[in-house]
Amino acid sequence: MIISKLTSKAQTTIPQPVRKALHLREGDELIYEIEGERVILRKASRQTAEDPFGTFSEWESAADQRAYGKL
């Protein structure tokens, strides 16, 4: 098990074994997927990184489509 602390500004350092496993480098983008009480952390692919709103699935409700669908 790997543990890191959360700062008062809600920041954390990604532990070295995790950075190594995901081949992370400075400037890489990350994806957080929430599944119940678990969070899956993945390195964003180049394709995902090109769509700045691709990971904002919480903005896909019917109300959002009515309000913003024609923009």
C-alpha positions in Angstrom: 0.0 0.0 0.0 1.3 3.5 -0.9 0.1 6.5 1.1 0.5 10.3 0.6 -0.8 13.2 2.6 -3.2 15.9 1.6 -2.1 19.5 2.3 -4.3 22.3 3.5 -4.6 23.4 -0.1 -5.9 20.0 -1.2 -2.6 19.1 -2.9 -0.6 15.9 -2.7 2.6 14.5 -4.2 2.1 11.5 -6.4 4.5 8.9 -4.8 7.5 7.9 -6.9 6.3 4.2 -7.3 3.0 5.5 -8.8 4.8 8.0 -11.1 7.1 5.2 -12.3 4.2 2.7 -12.9 2.3 5.3 -14.9 5.4 6.6 -16.7 4.5 10.2 -15.5 6.6 13.2 -16.3 6.3 16.9 -15.6 3.4 18.3 -17.5 1.5 15.0 -18.0 -2.2 15.2 -17.4 -4.1 12.8 -15.2 -7.6 11.3 -15.3 -9.5 10.6 -12.1 -12.4 8.2 -12.4 -14.7 7.9 -9.3 -16.4 4.5 -8.8 -18.3 4.5 -5.5 -15.7 5.0 -2.8 -12.7 4.3 -5.1 -10.8 6.6 -7.4 -8.9 5.3 -10.4 -5.9 7.4 -11.4 -4.7 7.1 -15.0 -2.4 9.0 -17.3 -4.4 10.9 -19.9 -3.7 9.8 -23.4 -2.8 12.4 -26.0 -6.3 12.2 -27.5 -7.9 12.8 -24.1 -5.6 15.6 -23.4 -6.5 17.4 -26.6 -10.2 17.7 -25.4 -10.0 19.9 -22.4 -13.6 19.0 -21.4 -13.4 15.3 -22.2 -13.1 14.3 -18.5 -16.0 16.5 -17.2 -18.7 13.9 -17.3 -20.6 15.6 -14.5 -21.7 18.2 -17.0 -23.6 15.6 -19.1 -26.9 15.8 -17.4 -30.2 16.3 -19.3 -30.4 19.8 -17.7 -27.0 20.7 -19.0 -27.9 19.6 -22.5 -31.0 21.8 -22.4 -29.1 24.8 -21.0 -25.9 24.5 -23.1 -26.6 22.0 -25.9 -26.9 24.6 -28.6 -23.7 26.6 -27.7 
